[in-house]
């Protein structure tokens, strides 16, 4: 299965990184903690989607866990701005997305094609 002619793991990682940056830079009313929580949820949800459509599951799940943990650590463990949280997470997702891509493949389609009589 390909999305726009590309592997789904790369597309999902790119969308997740873009949404993380949008949340971090796009909303002035969010605190660093709120932005990090949203970024962590985005990372986890998109990692679950990647894990669901690729095999083996472990590299995709690990990528999401690391990205979500970094987002939460950046907000609750370090004194950084929302923009820094978004930039850290986007960079991490890009690097891990490229590394994950080489270790996973799209899951086989579950539907079978039957000939028409």
Secondary structure, DSSP 8 states (H G I E B T S, - for coil): -EETTEEHHHHHHHHHHHHHHHHHHH-TT--HHHHHHHHHHHHHHHHHHHHHHEESSHHHHHHHHHHHHHHHHHHHTS---HHHHHHHHHHHHHHHHHHHHTT-EE---S-------
